Amino acid sequence: MTTTTNIKQSLINKLAREELIDMIPYQSARRLQKTDNTVTGQTNNFNRKIWLNANEAPGDGNYQLSAECINRYPDFQPENLLKAYSDYCKLPVEYILATRGADEGIELIIRTFCKAYQDSILICPPTYGMYAISAENHGAGIVKVPLVDKILDIEEIIAQKGTAKVIFLCSPGNPTGNLLPQTQIKAVLDEFVDDAIVVVDEAYIEFCSENTVTSWLARYPNLIVLRTLSKAFALAGLRCGFALASPEIITMLSKVIAPYPISAPVAQIASQALASNNLSQMTARVSETNALKQLFVEWLEQQAWCNEVYPSDANFVLFNTPYKALLFNGLKQQNILIRDQSKQLSLVNCLRVSIGSKQELDSAMKAINDIINDNQASESLNNNASANQGS
Ligand SMILES: *Cc1c(COP(=O)(O)O)cnc(C)c1O
């Protein structure tokens, strides 16, 4: 570091909120493994690699965009978009807030309900990383009640009553993959009905849509459901999500969100994707993904190097293998990107693979076979070598 950078750094460190100085930003799949534009100079270089690291859908969406009225500010909540989502999720528009991805929903909820340096959120790790990042960013505390055997530790959550203003439940869970039992979610909602907001993050609910809890919104004033177009709708690049909650909660969140959170082109494309004649594209993609997932899980279960395959209700599969580093690095060398989850609580040796297209998964399975076979060949060479040394 040069002196000027040092001076600038100490000035910024002096002025910035203290907790930001050492804060590590969310390590998104795209930050960890960038789309490399430098190679060909093209702006879209996604095709050079197989992307199985961010739970996106393989590409096939093709929506039309017109730039009409782009000189005007968009509506605070574009009417077409809310109407389309309302038809899709079967809730009145008063129960819906469109956001810049579900990630913005997470942030808004924390900023709305947690006083900085005073209030806390409760999370159940291993879970989605953005809950903790948004809390830290805002200066909210984090109470952790780890999952036990992939489901909630209800007794311990109840024991924390009074410590948290917002409880984040992820169902299906990322990176674990499974739905939480509805009886457990109900127990938390009931127990905290006067004490805390309970967020059910349904980012992956389309892959098991009959399990949504949106019909409970009428009964629980403390429930918020988060949704996104990034996963089943194959629109991760669009940045569009939704918070679903009572009109009272939506009104409160609306005070905190930016004045024009949804740009006009985003609203246009999202409305098309949600139009009833286009929803079949999404449901077809979900069926195909679930079928491919089934095949991939069955394949994993037959592999001697695979210790545990986590049951998945989402579009990704988590598994445990002593060859974690070998597989992750070997695949990366072949431009196949998956996600290392081994640093998460209780997920030592776990890798997560998004269910891409059939070709992408075939390439991944073939590459994994090659990596394992090469390794076994070299291991047996080593064994022979040491045997020959007469040790
Ligand atoms: C992907 C994901 C999100 C974020 O979705 P965006 O709409 O792309 O911001 C939120 N929660 C979970 C559990 C996710 O996996």
The ligand as an SDF file (V2000), in Angstrom:
LIG
                    3D

 15 15  0  0  0  0  0  0  0  0999 V2000
  -31.1880  -16.6720   -3.7980 C   0  0  0  0  0  0  0  0  0  0  0  0
  -31.7880  -16.4410   -2.4710 C   0  0  0  0  0  0  0  0  0  0  0  0
  -32.3130  -15.1920   -2.0880 C   0  0  0  0  0  0  0  0  0  0  0  0
  -32.0890  -13.9400   -2.8950 C   0  0  0  0  0  0  0  0  0  0  0  0
  -32.8010  -13.8430   -4.0200 O   0  0  0  0  0  0  0  0  0  0  0  0
  -32.7310  -12.5410   -4.9280 P   0  0  0  0  0  0  0  0  0  0  0  0
  -34.1530  -12.3020   -5.2630 O   0  0  0  0  0  0  0  0  0  0  0  0
  -31.9010  -12.9070   -6.0990 O   0  0  0  0  0  0  0  0  0  0  0  0
  -32.1400  -11.4110   -4.1210 O   0  0  0  0  0  0  0  0  0  0  0  0
  -32.9610  -15.0820   -0.8790 C   0  0  0  0  0  0  0  0  0  0  0  0
  -33.0670  -16.1270   -0.0530 N   0  0  0  0  0  0  0  0  0  0  0  0
  -32.5510  -17.3200   -0.3700 C   0  0  0  0  0  0  0  0  0  0  0  0
  -32.7070  -18.4420    0.5810 C   0  0  0  0  0  0  0  0  0  0  0  0
  -31.8840  -17.5080   -1.5770 C   0  0  0  0  0  0  0  0  0  0  0  0
  -31.3130  -18.6910   -1.8430 O   0  0  0  0  0  0  0  0  0  0  0  0
  1  2  1  0
  2  3  1  0
  2 14  2  0
  3  4  1  0
  3 10  2  0
  4  5  1  0
  5  6  1  0
  6  7  2  0
  6  8  1  0
  6  9  1  0
 10 11  1  0
 11 12  2  0
 12 13  1  0
 12 14  1  0
 14 15  1  0
M  END
$$$$
